[in-house]
Amino acid sequence: MATVNVVVDHPPERPEGNQAPPTPASLREGVREGILGALREDFDRTSGATTRSLALAGVLGVATAIGAVILFSGGTLASVHGWHLAFCAAAWAGILVECFLVVLLRIEGRRLSLGHATTLGLVGFLLAAALGVLCPHPHYIEWWSATRVGGVAAHFAGDPGAAFCFGLCLAGAIAFGASLIANFRSTSPRSVGLSAMLLFLLMWPAMILQFSNLAVTVFAAGTLGLSVGIGLGLGAGVSIDRLGRRAG
């Protein structure tokens, strides 16, 4: 029988004390400088974009607030109480700057759809402004009371009833339309609540200006109708979207 000899070649062993050549100091320093340079460049680019977004959000917020005061005051600033104008202008400016900043910087929360809720609030505010431009009367509650629905509410419940019906119908339509336009799909109670709060804060100053010279009970009824209408409108929009996703 033939004998087969198998020879296994082992790699040459490295003599003791013979280690890999160290990395040159110049190479290590070059890599370090390259990483730091890339980080500085990215930081400068991000800082510049953030600064531009801050400036743009400030300009948009203040300009929109001024336009909203002129629009919702009925075009006659002299007929509105001075502190009403100051409060509404400051409230709108602060809220709108923050909203535009969230949208421009694409800020999102871990548990809340902050960006989506803010977008929905801005869309609803734009819808309210569009309805204000289209309204044939500068004082919306007077126009509403002259309509059939508003007249019936005023006949049975007086001016507070007409104001409640006005806030309910107006806010419900705006919230429902905004939820569909903004494609609001979050069913989390916190996200829906945040959207409702933002929309209320953006619409309430308009009601303050429109109801500036009316009784407190009329203003309170309109505010209650505004709150209920926003909740119903958002709830209807979320429900319709949920049904559409199930059917699809």
PAZASE-654642 format. One line per 8 residues: number of its first residue (from 0); their letters; for each residue x, y, z of C-alpha. Coordinates in nm, 3 decimals. Layout:
// residues N
NUM) A) X:Y:Z ~ ... .
***
This chain:
// residues 248
0) MATVNVVV) 0.000:0.000:0.000 ~ 0.131:0.343:-0.093 ~ 0.190:0.586:0.182 ~ 0.062:0.942:0.137 ~ 0.254:1.208:0.322 ~ 0.054:1.525:0.394 ~ 0.262:1.831:0.451 ~ 0.094:2.126:0.620 .
8) DHPPERPE) 0.258:2.460:0.564 ~ 0.235:2.683:0.867 ~ 0.281:3.054:0.829 ~ 0.613:3.166:0.952 ~ 0.601:3.257:1.313 ~ 0.683:3.612:1.401 ~ 0.984:3.631:1.622 ~ 0.925:3.737:1.974 .
16) GNQAPPTP) 0.940:4.108:2.020 ~ 0.871:4.172:1.651 ~ 0.548:4.382:1.650 ~ 0.354:4.555:1.372 ~ 0.503:4.887:1.279 ~ 0.327:5.167:1.465 ~ 0.096:5.406:1.282 ~ 0.287:5.720:1.195 .
24) ASLREGVR) 0.199:6.018:1.410 ~ 0.140:6.229:1.101 ~ -0.125:5.984:0.976 ~ -0.307:5.982:1.310 ~ -0.303:6.359:1.323 ~ -0.433:6.383:0.965 ~ -0.728:6.154:1.040 ~ -0.807:6.350:1.355 .
32) EGILGALR) -0.800:6.684:1.173 ~ -1.016:6.543:0.895 ~ -1.285:6.426:1.138 ~ -1.282:6.754:1.329 ~ -1.300:6.951:1.006 ~ -1.600:6.751:0.885 ~ -1.774:6.804:1.219 ~ -1.707:7.178:1.208 .
40) EDFDRTSG) -1.837:7.204:0.854 ~ -2.154:7.015:0.941 ~ -2.205:7.228:1.252 ~ -2.161:7.551:1.054 ~ -2.405:7.433:0.788 ~ -2.663:7.327:1.047 ~ -2.622:7.648:1.245 ~ -2.673:7.855:0.932 .
48) ATTRSLAL) -2.989:7.667:0.839 ~ -3.122:7.701:1.193 ~ -3.051:8.073:1.199 ~ -3.231:8.123:0.869 ~ -3.528:7.920:0.993 ~ -3.546:8.127:1.312 ~ -3.545:8.451:1.117 ~ -3.803:8.327:0.868 .
56) AGVLGVAT) -4.030:8.198:1.145 ~ -4.011:8.535:1.319 ~ -4.096:8.729:1.004 ~ -4.382:8.498:0.908 ~ -4.525:8.492:1.260 ~ -4.523:8.869:1.310 ~ -4.652:8.943:0.958 ~ -4.933:8.688:0.992 .
64) AIGAVILF) -5.027:8.825:1.334 ~ -5.054:9.179:1.198 ~ -5.267:9.061:0.907 ~ -5.490:8.861:1.140 ~ -5.549:9.161:1.368 ~ -5.648:9.377:1.072 ~ -5.874:9.108:0.924 ~ -6.057:8.987:1.232 .
72) SGGTLASV) -6.104:9.331:1.387 ~ -6.351:9.408:1.110 ~ -6.120:9.656:0.940 ~ -6.189:9.923:1.204 ~ -5.924:9.905:1.474 ~ -6.073:10.209:1.650 ~ -6.389:10.012:1.737 ~ -6.194:9.746:1.930 .
80) HGWHLAFC) -6.071:9.794:2.285 ~ -5.701:9.874:2.300 ~ -5.609:9.596:2.539 ~ -5.800:9.348:2.322 ~ -5.584:9.448:2.027 ~ -5.263:9.427:2.230 ~ -5.349:9.088:2.378 ~ -5.452:8.934:2.047 .
88) AAAWAGIL) -5.152:9.071:1.860 ~ -4.910:8.942:2.124 ~ -5.083:8.603:2.149 ~ -5.090:8.551:1.774 ~ -4.730:8.664:1.727 ~ -4.599:8.430:1.996 ~ -4.803:8.127:1.892 ~ -4.749:8.171:1.519 .
96) VECFLVVL) -4.373:8.216:1.551 ~ -4.354:7.893:1.750 ~ -4.575:7.709:1.501 ~ -4.373:7.821:1.200 ~ -4.053:7.731:1.384 ~ -4.177:7.377:1.453 ~ -4.274:7.331:1.089 ~ -3.955:7.480:0.941 .
104) LRIEGRRL) -3.720:7.289:1.172 ~ -3.932:6.973:1.149 ~ -3.943:6.929:1.524 ~ -4.114:6.612:1.639 ~ -4.189:6.469:1.980 ~ -4.138:6.112:2.091 ~ -4.495:6.062:2.208 ~ -4.673:6.348:2.033 .
112) SLGHATTL) -4.714:6.423:1.663 ~ -4.595:6.778:1.727 ~ -4.516:6.867:1.366 ~ -4.841:6.723:1.233 ~ -5.049:6.889:1.504 ~ -4.883:7.223:1.433 ~ -4.945:7.187:1.060 ~ -5.310:7.111:1.128 .
120) GLVGFLLA) -5.338:7.421:1.348 ~ -5.186:7.643:1.080 ~ -5.411:7.496:0.811 ~ -5.716:7.557:1.030 ~ -5.605:7.915:1.094 ~ -5.566:7.975:0.720 ~ -5.914:7.832:0.660 ~ -6.054:8.068:0.924 .
128) AALGVLCP) -5.880:8.361:0.755 ~ -6.016:8.255:0.415 ~ -6.371:8.241:0.555 ~ -6.314:8.583:0.711 ~ -6.215:8.726:0.374 ~ -6.517:8.568:0.204 ~ -6.767:8.683:0.466 ~ -6.975:8.971:0.321 .
136) HPHYIEWW) -6.999:9.149:0.659 ~ -6.698:9.270:0.862 ~ -6.865:9.154:1.185 ~ -6.931:8.784:1.143 ~ -7.178:8.743:1.429 ~ -7.407:9.006:1.275 ~ -7.396:8.827:0.942 ~ -7.459:8.495:1.117 .
144) SATRVGGV) -7.761:8.629:1.306 ~ -7.910:8.740:0.973 ~ -7.892:8.386:0.830 ~ -8.172:8.133:0.876 ~ -7.981:7.910:1.117 ~ -7.846:8.200:1.319 ~ -8.188:8.367:1.325 ~ -8.356:8.053:1.459 .
152) AAHFAGDP) -8.090:8.016:1.729 ~ -8.127:8.381:1.827 ~ -8.507:8.348:1.836 ~ -8.508:8.053:2.075 ~ -8.192:8.118:2.283 ~ -8.119:8.487:2.233 ~ -7.781:8.633:2.146 ~ -7.586:8.376:2.356 .
160) GAAFCFGL) -7.757:8.095:2.166 ~ -7.671:8.252:1.832 ~ -7.309:8.300:1.946 ~ -7.283:7.938:2.062 ~ -7.426:7.812:1.734 ~ -7.189:8.041:1.542 ~ -6.881:7.912:1.725 ~ -6.997:7.551:1.700 .
168) CLAGAIAF) -7.065:7.553:1.326 ~ -6.766:7.765:1.231 ~ -6.511:7.576:1.441 ~ -6.656:7.238:1.349 ~ -6.628:7.306:0.976 ~ -6.277:7.449:1.007 ~ -6.147:7.165:1.227 ~ -6.302:6.902:1.002 .
176) GASLIANF) -6.157:7.059:0.688 ~ -5.815:7.105:0.845 ~ -5.801:6.742:0.958 ~ -5.870:6.626:0.603 ~ -5.634:6.870:0.434 ~ -5.349:6.804:0.675 ~ -5.413:6.429:0.646 ~ -5.428:6.395:1.024 .
184) RSTSPRSV) -5.415:6.024:1.105 ~ -5.302:6.015:1.465 ~ -5.568:5.859:1.687 ~ -5.366:5.909:2.005 ~ -5.572:6.110:2.255 ~ -5.267:6.322:2.335 ~ -5.202:6.411:1.972 ~ -5.567:6.490:1.905 .
192) GLSAMLLF) -5.581:6.697:2.223 ~ -5.268:6.889:2.123 ~ -5.415:6.964:1.780 ~ -5.740:7.082:1.937 ~ -5.554:7.307:2.182 ~ -5.340:7.467:1.911 ~ -5.639:7.527:1.687 ~ -5.833:7.681:1.976 .
200) LLMWPAMI) -5.543:7.910:2.071 ~ -5.514:8.029:1.712 ~ -5.888:8.091:1.666 ~ -5.981:8.231:2.006 ~ -5.814:8.573:1.956 ~ -6.027:8.618:1.644 ~ -6.337:8.566:1.856 ~ -6.208:8.816:2.112 .
208) LQFSNLAV) -6.179:9.081:1.840 ~ -6.515:8.999:1.685 ~ -6.697:8.996:2.020 ~ -6.508:9.292:2.167 ~ -6.815:9.516:2.207 ~ -7.065:9.244:2.300 ~ -7.178:9.120:2.639 ~ -6.963:8.881:2.838 .
216) TVFAAGTL) -7.233:8.613:2.826 ~ -7.235:8.628:2.445 ~ -6.857:8.598:2.433 ~ -6.861:8.306:2.680 ~ -7.123:8.125:2.473 ~ -6.921:8.177:2.156 ~ -6.606:8.047:2.327 ~ -6.792:7.737:2.446 .
224) GLSVGIGL) -6.924:7.676:2.096 ~ -6.572:7.719:1.959 ~ -6.434:7.456:2.196 ~ -6.711:7.204:2.128 ~ -6.694:7.260:1.753 ~ -6.319:7.199:1.738 ~ -6.353:6.874:1.930 ~ -6.639:6.750:1.712 .
232) GLGAGVSI) -6.469:6.852:1.388 ~ -6.141:6.681:1.471 ~ -6.323:6.373:1.597 ~ -6.522:6.349:1.274 ~ -6.209:6.391:1.060 ~ -6.016:6.122:1.247 ~ -6.315:5.884:1.234 ~ -6.359:5.927:0.858 .
240) DRLGRRAG) -5.990:5.869:0.797 ~ -6.000:5.556:1.013 ~ -6.298:5.421:0.820 ~ -6.125:5.496:0.491 ~ -5.815:5.304:0.593 ~ -6.023:5.006:0.700 ~ -6.214:5.005:0.374 ~ -5.892:5.035:0.174 .
***
